[in-house]
């Protein structure tokens, strides 16, 4: 204990003054940073509130034709749908906790496939007393195979039918728009791309505001204080180097 006290006494007065100055300046800078951060957070929260109201009124749009006009490309086999995303803080649920991860974007969608309605022709053959026929047809996205057996009446006829559906090749893009000049918020949207035979009926997306807009989360006093001290040390070191 005596050695520690002796070591402290050996520190020059100027060093103590520098340490005290760093602590005081660091605390001042920390408070200033927290006030500026709080003001920025309030501005972001107000802007996000306005953005959420606009996103809630937005509807799902088929923008395939718009893209075709802008890109001078015809998407005969693809459809593109877009809708604004709600920018809200996402609470962790049981799945997040089970996987020990954090969800930043959650989407719910409802889609429907075109109805199958067609006429298939096939050559009939005689198999003993039964008439049989086999059918095969591809009608996007369906592949239909059917075998029919019709015995003489009043026996029951049978039909074996197999219908396969093409794989769904779809994609989703989470996109951030240009900053709104009035609110200072970048609007968020989601772009869904899928085959033309799949109709997107509804799309609801919620994403964390930090995905498109930074500066909305609070930092601790300790983080601000460390930042203030490090900044002060940087300035002080620069001055000493110049001198």
SELO-796671 format. One record per residue (C-alpha): x, y, z; residue number from 0; residue in three letters. Coordinates in steps of 0.2 Angstrom, whole numbers, m for minus. Example, Ala and Ser with C-alpha at 12.3 -4.5 7.8 and 13.67 -1.06 7.14 Angstrom:
2
PT    c1    c2    c3  nr rest
PT    62   m22    39   0  ALA
PT    68    m5    36   1  SER
This chain:
243
PT    c1    c2    c3  nr rest
PT     0     0     0   0  UNK
PT    14    12     4   1  UNK
PT    22     9   m13   2  UNK
PT     6    13   m21   3  UNK
PT     5    30   m11   4  UNK
PT    23    33   m15   5  UNK
PT    20    30   m34   6  UNK
PT     5    42   m34   7  UNK
PT    16    56   m25   8  UNK
PT    29    54   m38   9  UNK
PT    17    59   m52  10  UNK
PT    21    77   m57  11  UNK
PT     8    90   m53  12  UNK
PT     6    94   m71  13  UNK
PT     1    76   m75  14  UNK
PT   m12    77   m61  15  UNK
PT   m19    92   m69  16  UNK
PT   m20    84   m86  17  UNK
PT   m29    69   m79  18  UNK
PT   m42    80   m70  19  UNK
PT   m44    90   m86  20  UNK
PT   m47    75   m96  21  UNK
PT   m60    69   m84  22  UNK
PT   m69    86   m84  23  UNK
PT   m68    88  m102  24  UNK
PT   m73    70  m106  25  UNK
PT   m88    73   m95  26  UNK
PT   m93    89  m103  27  UNK
PT   m91    82  m120  28  UNK
PT  m101    66  m115  29  UNK
PT  m116    77  m109  30  UNK
PT  m115    87  m125  31  UNK
PT  m115    72  m136  32  UNK
PT  m129    64  m126  33  UNK
PT  m139    80  m128  34  UNK
PT  m136    81  m147  35  UNK
PT  m139    63  m148  36  UNK
PT  m156    65  m139  37  UNK
PT  m161    79  m151  38  UNK
PT  m156    69  m166  39  UNK
PT  m166    54  m159  40  UNK
PT  m181    65  m156  41  UNK
PT  m180    71  m174  42  UNK
PT  m179    54  m181  43  UNK
PT  m193    47  m170  44  UNK
PT  m204    61  m177  45  UNK
PT  m199    58  m195  46  UNK
PT  m202    39  m192  47  UNK
PT  m220    42  m186  48  UNK
PT  m224    52  m201  49  UNK
PT  m216    39  m212  50  UNK
PT  m226    25  m204  51  UNK
PT  m242    34  m207  52  UNK
PT  m238    36  m226  53  UNK
PT  m232    17  m226  54  UNK
PT  m248    12  m218  55  UNK
PT  m259    20  m232  56  UNK
PT  m248    13  m246  57  UNK
PT  m255    m2  m256  58  UNK
PT  m247   m16  m265  59  UNK
PT  m242   m11  m283  60  UNK
PT  m238   m21  m298  61  UNK
PT  m223   m11  m306  62  UNK
PT  m219   m23  m320  63  UNK
PT  m224   m11  m333  64  UNK
PT  m215     3  m325  65  UNK
PT  m199    m7  m325  66  UNK
PT  m202   m12  m343  67  UNK
PT  m203     6  m348  68  UNK
PT  m188    12  m338  69  UNK
PT  m177    m3  m343  70  UNK
PT  m183    m5  m361  71  UNK
PT  m185   m24  m357  72  UNK
PT  m201   m35  m358  73  UNK
PT  m203   m46  m343  74  UNK
PT  m215   m58  m351  75  UNK
PT  m212   m72  m338  76  UNK
PT  m209   m61  m322  77  UNK
PT  m220   m50  m311  78  UNK
PT  m213   m36  m299  79  UNK
PT  m223   m30  m284  80  UNK
PT  m218   m16  m273  81  UNK
PT  m225    m9  m256  82  UNK
PT  m218     3  m243  83  UNK
PT  m212    m5  m227  84  UNK
PT  m216    m1  m209  85  UNK
PT  m201     5  m200  86  UNK
PT  m203     0  m182  87  UNK
PT  m192    m8  m169  88  UNK
PT  m194   m27  m170  89  UNK
PT  m196   m36  m153  90  UNK
PT  m187   m52  m152  91  UNK
PT  m199   m67  m151  92  UNK
PT  m197   m86  m147  93  UNK
PT  m189   m90  m164  94  UNK
PT  m176   m76  m162  95  UNK
PT  m172   m82  m144  96  UNK
PT  m171  m100  m149  97  UNK
PT  m159   m96  m163  98  UNK
PT  m150   m83  m153  99  UNK
PT  m151   m70  m167 100  UNK
PT  m160   m54  m170 101  UNK
PT  m173   m51  m184 102  UNK
PT  m171   m35  m193 103  UNK
PT  m184   m37  m207 104  UNK
PT  m201   m48  m206 105  UNK
PT  m212   m50  m220 106  UNK
PT  m229   m59  m222 107  UNK
PT  m236   m62  m239 108  UNK
PT  m251   m71  m247 109  UNK
PT  m250   m77  m265 110  UNK
PT  m261   m88  m277 111  UNK
PT  m257   m99  m292 112  UNK
PT  m267   m98  m307 113  UNK
PT  m281  m111  m309 114  UNK
PT  m279  m126  m319 115  UNK
PT  m292  m127  m333 116  UNK
PT  m288  m136  m349 117  UNK
PT  m294  m150  m361 118  UNK
PT  m282  m164  m364 119  UNK
PT  m284  m176  m379 120  UNK
PT  m277  m194  m380 121  UNK
PT  m279  m209  m391 122  UNK
PT  m290  m223  m383 123  UNK
PT  m286  m241  m384 124  UNK
PT  m295  m257  m381 125  UNK
PT  m288  m268  m366 126  UNK
PT  m299  m283  m366 127  UNK
PT  m316  m277  m362 128  UNK
PT  m309  m260  m355 129  UNK
PT  m306  m245  m364 130  UNK
PT  m290  m236  m359 131  UNK
PT  m281  m220  m363 132  UNK
PT  m266  m210  m357 133  UNK
PT  m264  m191  m357 134  UNK
PT  m249  m179  m354 135  UNK
PT  m249  m160  m356 136  UNK
PT  m239  m146  m349 137  UNK
PT  m248  m130  m346 138  UNK
PT  m237  m118  m336 139  UNK
PT  m234  m120  m322 140  UNK
PT  m243  m137  m322 141  UNK
PT  m237  m154  m329 142  UNK
PT  m252  m166  m330 143  UNK
PT  m251  m185  m332 144  UNK
PT  m267  m195  m332 145  UNK
PT  m272  m213  m335 146  UNK
PT  m290  m218  m338 147  UNK
PT  m298  m235  m338 148  UNK
PT  m316  m237  m342 149  UNK
PT  m324  m255  m341 150  UNK
PT  m341  m259  m348 151  UNK
PT  m355  m252  m338 152  UNK
PT  m361  m253  m325 153  UNK
PT  m343  m255  m318 154  UNK
PT  m334  m240  m311 155  UNK
PT  m321  m231  m321 156  UNK
PT  m305  m225  m314 157  UNK
PT  m293  m211  m318 158  UNK
PT  m275  m209  m310 159  UNK
PT  m270  m191  m311 160  UNK
PT  m253  m184  m306 161  UNK
PT  m251  m165  m307 162  UNK
PT  m234  m157  m304 163  UNK
PT  m231  m138  m301 164  UNK
PT  m215  m129  m307 165  UNK
PT  m203  m123  m294 166  UNK
PT  m207  m105  m288 167  UNK
PT  m192   m94  m292 168  UNK
PT  m195   m78  m282 169  UNK
PT  m184   m65  m275 170  UNK
PT  m186   m51  m262 171  UNK
PT  m176   m34  m261 172  UNK
PT  m177   m23  m245 173  UNK
PT  m174    m6  m252 174  UNK
PT  m170    12  m245 175  UNK
PT  m176    27  m254 176  UNK
PT  m169    45  m255 177  UNK
PT  m170    55  m239 178  UNK
PT  m186    65  m238 179  UNK
PT  m182    84  m238 180  UNK
PT  m195    88  m225 181  UNK
PT  m193    73  m212 182  UNK
PT  m175    69  m216 183  UNK
PT  m181    50  m216 184  UNK
PT  m176    38  m230 185  UNK
PT  m192    28  m234 186  UNK
PT  m191     9  m234 187  UNK
PT  m199    m2  m247 188  UNK
PT  m199   m20  m252 189  UNK
PT  m198   m27  m270 190  UNK
PT  m205   m44  m273 191  UNK
PT  m201   m53  m290 192  UNK
PT  m209   m69  m295 193  UNK
PT  m216   m79  m310 194  UNK
PT  m231   m72  m320 195  UNK
PT  m242   m87  m315 196  UNK
PT  m240   m82  m297 197  UNK
PT  m251   m68  m291 198  UNK
PT  m246   m59  m275 199  UNK
PT  m262   m54  m266 200  UNK
PT  m254   m46  m250 201  UNK
PT  m237   m41  m243 202  UNK
PT  m234   m34  m226 203  UNK
PT  m216   m29  m221 204  UNK
PT  m209   m22  m205 205  UNK
PT  m191   m18  m203 206  UNK
PT  m180   m11  m190 207  UNK
PT  m178     8  m193 208  UNK
PT  m159     6  m192 209  UNK
PT  m159    m3  m208 210  UNK
PT  m162    13  m218 211  UNK
PT  m160    27  m205 212  UNK
PT  m146    28  m192 213  UNK
PT  m145    39  m177 214  UNK
PT  m161    33  m168 215  UNK
PT  m154    23  m154 216  UNK
PT  m148    29  m137 217  UNK
PT  m130    27  m131 218  UNK
PT  m124    26  m113 219  UNK
PT  m115    40  m103 220  UNK
PT  m100    28  m102 221  UNK
PT   m99    27  m121 222  UNK
PT  m101    46  m123 223  UNK
PT   m88    49  m109 224  UNK
PT   m75    37  m117 225  UNK
PT   m78    46  m134 226  UNK
PT   m75    63  m126 227  UNK
PT   m59    57  m117 228  UNK
PT   m52    49  m133 229  UNK
PT   m56    65  m143 230  UNK
PT   m48    76  m130 231  UNK
PT   m32    65  m130 232  UNK
PT   m32    66  m149 233  UNK
PT   m32    85  m149 234  UNK
PT   m20    86  m135 235  UNK
PT    m8    74  m144 236  UNK
PT    m9    84  m160 237  UNK
PT    m5   100  m151 238  UNK
PT    10    92  m143 239  UNK
PT    16    85  m159 240  UNK
PT    15   102  m167 241  UNK
PT    24   110  m153 242  UNK
